[in-house]
């Protein structure tokens, strides 16, 4: 078994080096290079018997978080013929657009500087490289290094840093859309690509009137103060670049509540001047039971990946932020383990019983922001979401280490329940600006960016159809 494991390490690194040479961490110590050469030697001499990692990794099969929140591949298949779009207009006539990405919604880069040793086969030094997303990061054994490098540590003041010492992060392409169009440089995992290509075909220019406020979507809103400042500056800059035209903001899933939180940081006078409208696609305003279950429960269909990914996401602030909100779900049962029932009103006990004290601290830090994200944003709103689909409400397991199953369902978009999605329905009575609601039957949370009815709403807002 030890030999087989060694061979698999070698195969993974050999394959990784050959297939992702431009993105693989290469600036490593001499000893690290010797380790890799040693591994490659064993993989080469045993090539006939080594189970090589697959070239194709389907992220939706890795963990429920990915299968529910990662947009479907249909988001890249939009065509002009689907909409009957108007003739292209002059650039100065176009309404500038700013995209607010979702959870798992844009690329993230990492750098390793004398990083602490976690596994003997993991790199300790690397120049800036794409840590999310590279398909090779999910190869056997390599995924252990990825998970360790992608874990966060939250301070009592709400600052998030890498859990592994010597690991640093940056968000590439802030103000551009390319790192939000696709999660990977090979353009296999589309997010906003279809929408961006439609807009570019009608005269939009990336970096001028088509921009994105990308961010570290792992970090909770308690650690996003700098992003709020940068987003405010980006909107003001885009306004000025386009002849003092107010911008149309469009968001996906968690990007919706994050933008509402941003709206809480600026004055009504500022919003009246700089924001034309806010279009929310699948806004996860009241959270999702999937977030609760993904932090603590095990699911058979995800195999070993679940055991690797789960400890990683337990360190993020965004997932506890997406837990079902107490103000919406109250005492409604969300989970049952060994006969003990948990609701949104006793999630503190939920984390204590699951033996996740650090995740509990994170939850306590982000929980006040849930209620703040329910507030009317004070701008014109187009609220687009799916409905009438069977959606998980509660999960049950015999114990924390046993497989969980869906124990109760309700109507929603397959990821978020109606109660969470329809928070934006209430804003019309709370603000002077108009609120338009567009429920779309049988549209899943992940399909919205590939749904022509949903995209039509945004194109109308831009007066392109």
N, C-alpha and C positions, 0 to 999 in steps of 0.2 A: 504493500500500500504506500509506503514511503517513497519507493522508486516511482510509482505511478504519479504521485503528487508532484515529485520533482520534475518529471517529464512534462506534466501538465503546466507547471510554472514556466518551464523552458519554452514549450510550444506557444503559450500565451504571449510571452514577451517577444519571441521570434516573429510571430504573426503580427503582433502589435507594431513592432518596429518597421516591418515591411509595408504594412497597409496604411499606416498613419504617420509616416515619417515626418511630414511637415508640422504635425501638431503634437507629436510625442515629446515628453520632457527629455532633453538630450544633454543639458548642462549638468552633469553629475560628477561626483567624485571618481577618482581613478579606481578606487575599490569597488564602487558601484558598477563601473564598466566591466571590471573583471567578473563580477557576479553575473551580469547579463551574458557575457561571452561564455561563461561556464554553463549557464542554463541553455544557451543556444546550442552548445556542443552536444549536450545530452539530448536535446530535442532533435538534432540532426541525425545522430547515430541511432535513434530509436523511432524514426519517422514512421515506420511501418506499423507500429503498435500504439503510438500515442494518439489519444482522442483529441483532435484539434478543435479549438473553439469555433463555433459557427460564425460565419461572416454576417449573418442576418440576426439581429437581436430586436425582437418586437417589444418595445418599451411597455406596451399596454399589458403584457403578460408578466411583468416584473413585480408589480405591486398594485393593490386597489387604488392607491392615490394616483398612479399614472393612468390606469384604465378609466377612471372616472373624470379626471380633470384635464388630461392631455387632449387637446383638440384633435378631431379625426382628420384623416388624410384628405377628406373631401374638401378641406379648407383651401387646397391649392388648385381645385378644379373649376373655379368660377370662370365664366366666359362672357364676353360682351353681349353675345347673342341672347343670353339669359335675361337681359334687363331692358333691351331696347333703349340704350343710353343715347343721350343727345350728342350732337356734334361737339367735338372738343372746343373748349373756350380758351380765350387768351389767359395766360398765366396770371395776370393781375386781376382777373375776374373770379378766380377760384378761391373758395373758402379754405384757409389753412387747416390742416388736420394734425392732431396729436394723439398718438395711440398710448394707452395705458395697458401694459401686458398683464397676463394672468399668473397664477401660480404655475410654476414650470413653464414660464412664458417667454424667456429670452436667455441668451447665452451668458455664461459666467466664466471668467478666467481665474487661474490660480498660479501662484509662484511659490516654489519651495526653496528656503534658505536654511541649510543645516537643520532640516526638520527632524524632530525626535523620531527614533526608530520605533516602528510599530510591528512590522513584519520584515524579516530579513530580505524579502524579495521586493520591497517597495522602495521607490526612489526617495532620497533625502534632499536632493537639490534639483531644481529645474527652473528654467526661465519661464516667462509667462506662456501659458498654454491653455487651451480650451478644456476646462474640467467638466463643463456641461454645455454642449453635449458632444461626447465622442462615443461612438458605438463600442469601440475597443475597451472603454472603461468598464463595460459589463461582461467582459470575458471572464472565464473561471479564474479564481484567485486574484486577478487584477481588480475585480469588483471590491475585494476587501480593502485594497489601497484607496480606491475611489471613495468608499464609504468613510474611511478614516479621515481622508482629506476634506470631505464635504460636511463633516459634523461641525456644529457651532457650539460656542460657549457664551452664555448670557451673564452679564454682571448684574449686580443688584440695582444698578442705575439704568439698565436697559440697553447697554452696549453689547453688541454681538461681535465676537471674534472667532477665529478658527480654534477648535478644541485641540487640535494637534499643533504643538509649538513649532514655529517656523513656517507655517502655511499662511499665505496672504491672498486676498481676493481683490478683483476689480471687475467692473461691469463695462464691457467694451461697447462702443458705439452709442453712447448716450446722445440723444438728439437725432440719431439716424434710425432707420427702420430695419436695416439688413440683419441685425442680430435678434430681431423679433420676428422677422419673416420666416426664418428657419432656425431651429435649435442647433443645427449642426452645419459645419462648413460644406459637407457633401450634399446638402439640401435634400436629405431623405425624410426629415421630420418637419413638415411645414406648420406654421402657426398663422401669421398674418400675410403670407406670401400671396394668396389669391386676391385679397382685398387690395394690397399694395400694388399688385400688377394691374388691376382694374383702374386704380386711380392714376398710375403712371401712364397708362394708355390714353388717358384723357387730359394729359398735360401736367400732371403733378410731378414735382421734382423732389427727390429725397434730400433731406437736409435743409430745404427751404420752406416749402408749404406741405410737406409730408414728413412728419417727425415722430419720434417715440421717446417716451420718458421711461427708459428701461431701468431696472432696479434689481437688487438682490431679494428675490421673492421668498427666500428662506427666512429672512429677518422679519420679526413682528413689527407692527406699526409703532410700538414703543421705541424701536431702534431706527425709525425711518425719518427722523427730523431733518437730516441733511438732504434726503430725497425730496422732502417737501420744499425746501429752500431752492434746490436745483430745478425742480419742476416749475416753480413760480418764475424763476429766471428764464427758463426755456419758453414758457408761454409768452412772457413779455418780449423776448427776443424774436419769437416767431411772428407775433403781432407787428413788430416794427419792420421785419424783413418783408412783410407782405402789405405794405402801404397802410398800416394801422387797421388791419382787418381783424376782428375778433376770431378766435379759433374754435373749431368744432372738435371737442374731445370725444374719443370713443374708447371704450374699455371692454375687457372680457373677464368674466368670472370674478376672482378676487380683486382684479383691477378696479371694479366698480366701488366696493367699500373703501378701497385705498384712496380713490379719487374723492369720494365724499369726505373722508377724513382730511384730505388736502383742502377741500372747500371750507372746512371749519377753521383753517389757519389764516384765511384771507378775508378782507372786508367785503361787504356787499357792493360797495362802490367799485372795488377792484374787479369783482366778478362781472359787474355790469359792463365794464369797459373792455375786458379781455376775453370773456367766454361767450361765444355765440350759443352753444348748446352742449349737452352731454348725452351721448347715446350709450346706454349700458346693454351689453350682450350677456345674457345668463348671469346677471349680477348675484353673487353669493352673499347677499346682505345679512341673512340670518343664520348662516352656517350650514353645515351638512353632517348628517350622522356618519357619512363615510369618513370624514376627518376623525371623528371619535374612534371609530373601529380601527382605522389604519394605524393609530398610535399604539394600540394595546393588544389587538386580537390577531389570531392566525387564520390563514385561509389556504385550503389545500391546493387550489389552482396555481398558486404562486411559488410553490416549492421552496428551495433553499434561498431564493432571492428575498423572500419575505423576511427571513431571519437576519439578513444582512442589511436590508433597507430600513427595516423598522427602527433599530437603534439609532440610525442616522436621522430620520425625520423626527424622532423624539426630542432632538436638540434644537429644532427649528422653532421660531416664534410664529410663523404663518399658520401652521397646522392647528395649534391650540386656538388661534384667532378664528379659525374656520369651524370650531366646534359649534354645535347647535346652541343658539343664544338663549340664556335663561329668560330674557324678557319676552321671547317668542314662544318657546317650548315649555317653559315652566317645569311642572312635575311630570310631564309626559315621559314615559319610559323610553330610554335610548339604548340601554345595554343591560344585559342580565348575565351574571357570572356566578356559577355555583349557588344559584338561588337568590343572590343579592341583586336588587334592581337599582339601576342608576338613571337619573334624569339630569337635565341641564341645571337643576337647582342643587344637585349634590355632586358635581363633577370633582370637587376637591376630594371627596371620599373615593371617587372613581380612581383618581391617580394615586392616592395613598394605598388603596387595596392592590393596585397593580404594581406597587413598589417603584413608582416613578417620581421621587421627590423633586428632581430637577425640572421635569416636565410640569409638575404642579406649580413650581415657582414661575415658570414661563407663563403658564395659563393665568395665574394671578396678575402677572404684569400686563398681559394683553386684554384681559377680560373687560376693563373699563372702555377700551376702544371699540368693542362690539357695539355697545349702546350708542356711542358717538357716531358710528357709521350708519345708524338708522335715521339720522337727522336729514331733513330736507336740504339739498345742496344749495338752493338759492339761485339756480340757473334753469333754463329750459331743459327738459328731460324727455328723451325717447327711451322707454324701458321695454326691452325685447327679451322674452324668455320662452322656453318650451313648457308645455303642460300636458296633462292627461296621460302621463306615463307612470308605470309602476316604479316607485322610488323607495329605497330602503329607509325605514324609520328607526328600526331597532335591530340589534344583533344579540345573539345569545351563545354562551359557551358553558360547558360543564366546569371548566376551570381556566385560569389565565394561560395555561400551556396547552389547552385543547383547541381543536378546530372550531371556529365560530361560524354560525349560519344566520342568515337574515330571519328574524322572528316576527317582524311586523313591517308593513309597507303602507304607503300613502301616495296620493297624487303629487306629481312634480315633473321634473325633467330627467329623471333617472339618476341624478346625483343630489340635487337640492329639492326639498319639498316645497310645495306651493306657499306655505307659511313664510318661508325664507325669501323666495323669489318675489313675492308680492308686497314686500315692504315698500318698494318704490311706488306702488299703487296709492299709498297713503299720503304721498308728498303733495298731491294736488291741493289738499285742504290745509297745507301747512306753509305754502309759499305763494307769492304773487305770480311767479313765472309759470308758464303752462307745463303740464306733465301729460305725456301721451303714452299709453300702455299698449303693447302689442304681444299678447299671448299667442303662441304658435303651437297648435296641437301636434303631438307626436314628434316634436323636435327635441333631441337629447341635448344635454348640457354641452357635450363635446362636439356636436354637429353644427353649432350655430354659425360659425364662420364659413361653412360650406352650404348654408341654407339660403336659397335665392330670396325667399320672402323676408328673411331677417336682414340680409344685406341691402335689399331694396329700400328698407326704412332709412338706412344711413345714406344711401345714394340720393334719396329724395331730400334729406336734410341738406345735402350739399348741392341740391338743384342740378344733379347730373342726369336725372330721369324725370 
